[in-house]
Amino acid sequence: MYLNCHTYYSLRYGTISPENLLDLAVRNNLHTIALTDINSTSACLDLVRLSLEKKIKPVLGVDFRDGVEQKFIVLAKNNAGFQKINTYLSTFLHDKTLKIPEQPKYINDTFVIYPFEKDKDYILKENEYLGIKPKDLNHLKFSKWNNSREKLVVLQTVSFQDKKDFNTHRLLRAIDNNTLLSKLPSSEQGAETDLLLSLSTLKLIYADYPELIKNTEKLLDNCTIDFDFSQKVPNNQKSYTNSENLDYRLLEKLTYEGLNYRYQNPDETIYNRIKKELDIVKQKGFVSYFLINWKILKYARSKGYFYVGRGSGANSIVAYLLRITDVDPVELDLYFERFINLYRKNPPDFDIDFSWTDRDDITQFIFKRFKNTALIAVYNTFKFRASVRELGKVFGLPKSEMDILTRGKYNFNTLDKLSQLVITYSKYIQGFPNYLGIHAGGILISEKPIHYYCATFFPPKGFATTQFDMVVAEDIGLYKFDILSQRGLGKIKDTVEIVNHNYPEKEAIDIHDIKRFKEDKQIKYLLKNAKAIGCFYVESPAMRMLLKKLQVDNYLGLVAASSVIRPGVAKSGMMREYILRYRYPERRKEAHPVLLNIMPETYGVMVYQEDVIKVAHYFGGLTLSEADMLRRGMSGKFRSRDEFLKVKQLFFDNCKKDSKPETLTSEIWRQIESFAGYAFAKGHSASYAVESYQSLFLKAYYPIEYMVATLNNGGGFYSVELYVHEARMHGAIIEAPCINTSYNQTIVRGKTIYLGYGFLQSFESNTIKKILLEREKNGLFKSLNNFIERVSISVEQISILIKINAFRFTGINKRELLWQAHLKISKVPLQEDRITLFKTERISYKTPELKSTELENAFDEFELLGFPLCNPFKLLTKPQYNNSRARHLPHYKNKTIAIEGYLVTTKRTSTSNSKTMYFGTFLDRDGDFIDTVHFPPAAIKYPFRGKGIYAIIGKVLEEFDCINIEVSSMHRLAIIEDPRYSDKPKSITT
């Protein structure tokens, strides 16, 4: 009876989740319901999946609207009709200039319903009907259509559950229109009566028109939709070569060919592993998945692109031999069943990281090479704090009141009525989909056309994108190819290029020689002493400290550390326990015998995702399939699903049957629950460790070049300033941008680094292009005059260059240069220089003799780069005489010390009783790290006050060879007044 039902995937309009819509249908004794979201098929597959257990027959379609004006509804008679509806809708979603017409083109296997308008002439095709709303019944009596009732159907739209939902709808419409609720026009709203009524009520309303009821039922009876959610067979492209038998022979051939590249003397263990994996891959129907990944990466290698294959796919020797991953699963004893097993229903998943500069070309290649391809969407949902802002604007609240509400600093009962409404409805819409975005890297390559499953839209990325997310894709048996971007690979690639260019006489670096890197003594030294600033995944303060505590100097230790550092392991308390068992073998005896037997390599501590499967299987008595469902559920995507909750209960029930103590069962479950959603698969950690080794090798042997590449690839964990500092610590001379040497990016000449123009605040990319083009075309600039004659530039832009001392080659003081520039360049926006027959000479003015100081340079650098190029300690108002340094701290264990540090970064966290505390990272005068802990009392009394140098007093603590200062007091030291705005001459302190 319901041909026009909306969920909240009718974005910023509907208010009902797909599950709630079905529950409403069940409560009202309906057996069939038609989902027709506005210009969207996002919810369709999820509703079909849910309808199986609710025993409701689903009908799928689309409510085509121009804005909120309903043009027509199209229902699918079958799957073919649904595909055609998706294709038709996608034409409008791909091209925003196209408007939804008054009538659609004829679409086979569909029904079309037009909303009835009393004065409109309709010429209906065979598959077209008029939808009569309750409000239309009086007009119908006097309409010619009253005599053609065979073409009329009931049109009771369903958008809301109740009055609160209708109010929510109005708020969503106001947000969408960016207007005050009081100014929202009624034309932008649905009707308050757009509710799901009981069948008896609906029949009563249309009692005088029984034909309409009959027609509606008949139309719904003629619609059938069928999707298979059993996932017995993947729905991805089934064959790479158009023959599944040929696919398997090719996969087998490529696998054995890869032995020469990976192993010198493969043994029986390797051959047995290959055979086992190939058999399972074939049995599960994943042959084409491997071959498609192989083809993508073969293309990447042909273009010289760096990549890392990671995720649980690194557990596969076939993937290793096909060069999809660089992790040897035999060496690490990786658990292939974590990737693919006969019991696992969900599809496998390779995560392939590329340099951020290469990924778009890889994506373009995939779309050209494979048919039926699309990116995957993500549902960007309303978050509470953002909703408070949005609804605050809708209700007209001032910013100050919204700030109070978003910070949570209020007593709900004392708030005024509007503020209470903002909080109430912000909580209500929390989790509603707000708009569709793009998944970080997921791409679908389907056997059937993508429109068989949903419509696609065309975001700025320039590739067709599904209207559903990866969870729905997995439900229907479409597994994604993850093509991700990462700046760490950009650093590695750029460093290799810089080294090859700067040292052509040296043998080219083989960055894939991981076996050699694992034995390299310099890399072992960097790891053990945590000297890894700029290196992938091992540079953060937390990782730096963990490496020191574990004294890691080998690959396997780094693999474990990469997962131990994840937030869940720390939260469960098992990070500390792992460190204790790692360092003190006698401590390992305290592990539960069952857990120690399951995980001997990690001393009975859960470190990897595989450990969840093992513990759930061997300790909790779950099958491998149930254990994997538990692991997936921990990620949060499936946590609320009934199947996950049943598996959780089964874990406890099995432990109880096995007479395991309840306290032990609860403790093991707590550990599983606290970290499983954050822990890495072991293969994932191993892949990260490979990239860490590559970056550590470059840092060990080419530190200056590596820091330049780091700067050019957006840095890493820290700010630009720290990477400049790190380069200086390795002997680099740092130069500000120079008009005759610098480029947009940073470059290195010998040991001298010239910072790129791209680091200058407010310096326009257009100006950079003009400078580089002119310099390349006509040679170096000889003077300021020569530059002004050759480059069309504004006063504001040339002032930036002069202030950063880019004309220092002239030997003229920059204050004088600024005078000259202002006199010679008009403030009127400049046009490009035109070629003239005679060159007019610029008038030269005699400028007063002016001086600028090193201190002024430092403040110009502060303004334009964000940091000074001199030692920041030289900018203090008073020379400090504190001789304490980071290297002295081990001699002052458990003693209180005063020390000064330049703030690098802070990390805010909470204690077990939800009080705020901090960890701080500083540099001392020599440029070495000082690590601090700020417990709640000190954090409140002595807060961080932004960038600068701090006088720190605290107790020196050591734990596992890691030194920290527990801060008892701290204050920021004053720096010299900016001399550019002061009459008093100042000089840099020594």
Secondary structure as GFF3:
##gff-version 3
##sequence-region A 1 990
A	DSSP	alpha_helix	18	27	.	.	.	ID=ss1
A	DSSP	beta_strand	32	38	.	.	.	ID=ss2
A	DSSP	alpha_helix	44	54	.	.	.	ID=ss3
A	DSSP	beta_strand	57	66	.	.	.	ID=ss4
A	DSSP	beta_strand	69	76	.	.	.	ID=ss5
A	DSSP	alpha_helix	79	94	.	.	.	ID=ss6
A	DSSP	beta_strand	110	115	.	.	.	ID=ss7
A	DSSP	beta_strand	128	132	.	.	.	ID=ss8
A	DSSP	three_ten_helix	134	136	.	.	.	ID=ss9
A	DSSP	alpha_helix	137	141	.	.	.	ID=ss10
A	DSSP	three_ten_helix	144	147	.	.	.	ID=ss11
A	DSSP	three_ten_helix	149	151	.	.	.	ID=ss12
A	DSSP	beta_strand	152	154	.	.	.	ID=ss13
A	DSSP	alpha_helix	163	177	.	.	.	ID=ss14
A	DSSP	three_ten_helix	181	183	.	.	.	ID=ss15
A	DSSP	three_ten_helix	186	188	.	.	.	ID=ss16
A	DSSP	alpha_helix	199	205	.	.	.	ID=ss17
A	DSSP	alpha_helix	210	221	.	.	.	ID=ss18
A	DSSP	alpha_helix	244	257	.	.	.	ID=ss19
A	DSSP	alpha_helix	259	262	.	.	.	ID=ss20
A	DSSP	alpha_helix	268	284	.	.	.	ID=ss21
A	DSSP	alpha_helix	287	302	.	.	.	ID=ss22
A	DSSP	beta_strand	307	310	.	.	.	ID=ss23
A	DSSP	three_ten_helix	311	315	.	.	.	ID=ss24
A	DSSP	alpha_helix	317	321	.	.	.	ID=ss25
A	DSSP	three_ten_helix	336	338	.	.	.	ID=ss26
A	DSSP	beta_strand	351	355	.	.	.	ID=ss27
A	DSSP	alpha_helix	359	369	.	.	.	ID=ss28
A	DSSP	beta_strand	373	381	.	.	.	ID=ss29
A	DSSP	alpha_helix	384	395	.	.	.	ID=ss30
A	DSSP	alpha_helix	399	407	.	.	.	ID=ss31
A	DSSP	three_ten_helix	412	414	.	.	.	ID=ss32
A	DSSP	alpha_helix	417	429	.	.	.	ID=ss33
A	DSSP	beta_strand	433	445	.	.	.	ID=ss34
A	DSSP	three_ten_helix	450	452	.	.	.	ID=ss35
A	DSSP	beta_strand	456	457	.	.	.	ID=ss36
A	DSSP	beta_strand	465	466	.	.	.	ID=ss37
A	DSSP	alpha_helix	470	475	.	.	.	ID=ss38
A	DSSP	beta_strand	481	486	.	.	.	ID=ss39
A	DSSP	alpha_helix	487	502	.	.	.	ID=ss40
A	DSSP	alpha_helix	514	519	.	.	.	ID=ss41
A	DSSP	alpha_helix	521	528	.	.	.	ID=ss42
A	DSSP	alpha_helix	541	550	.	.	.	ID=ss43
A	DSSP	alpha_helix	555	564	.	.	.	ID=ss44
A	DSSP	alpha_helix	567	571	.	.	.	ID=ss45
A	DSSP	alpha_helix	574	583	.	.	.	ID=ss46
A	DSSP	three_ten_helix	585	590	.	.	.	ID=ss47
A	DSSP	alpha_helix	593	598	.	.	.	ID=ss48
A	DSSP	three_ten_helix	600	602	.	.	.	ID=ss49
A	DSSP	alpha_helix	609	614	.	.	.	ID=ss50
A	DSSP	pi_helix	615	619	.	.	.	ID=ss51
A	DSSP	alpha_helix	624	634	.	.	.	ID=ss52
A	DSSP	alpha_helix	642	657	.	.	.	ID=ss53
A	DSSP	alpha_helix	662	675	.	.	.	ID=ss54
A	DSSP	alpha_helix	682	701	.	.	.	ID=ss55
A	DSSP	alpha_helix	703	712	.	.	.	ID=ss56
A	DSSP	alpha_helix	720	729	.	.	.	ID=ss57
A	DSSP	beta_strand	733	735	.	.	.	ID=ss58
A	DSSP	beta_strand	747	749	.	.	.	ID=ss59
A	DSSP	beta_strand	752	754	.	.	.	ID=ss60
A	DSSP	three_ten_helix	757	759	.	.	.	ID=ss61
A	DSSP	alpha_helix	765	778	.	.	.	ID=ss62
A	DSSP	alpha_helix	784	790	.	.	.	ID=ss63
A	DSSP	alpha_helix	795	803	.	.	.	ID=ss64
A	DSSP	three_ten_helix	808	810	.	.	.	ID=ss65
A	DSSP	alpha_helix	814	824	.	.	.	ID=ss66
A	DSSP	alpha_helix	854	865	.	.	.	ID=ss67
A	DSSP	three_ten_helix	872	875	.	.	.	ID=ss68
A	DSSP	three_ten_helix	886	892	.	.	.	ID=ss69
A	DSSP	beta_strand	896	910	.	.	.	ID=ss70
A	DSSP	beta_strand	916	923	.	.	.	ID=ss71
A	DSSP	beta_strand	929	934	.	.	.	ID=ss72
A	DSSP	alpha_helix	936	941	.	.	.	ID=ss73
A	DSSP	beta_strand	949	959	.	.	.	ID=ss74
A	DSSP	beta_strand	962	972	.	.	.	ID=ss75
A	DSSP	three_ten_helix	979	981	.	.	.	ID=ss76
###
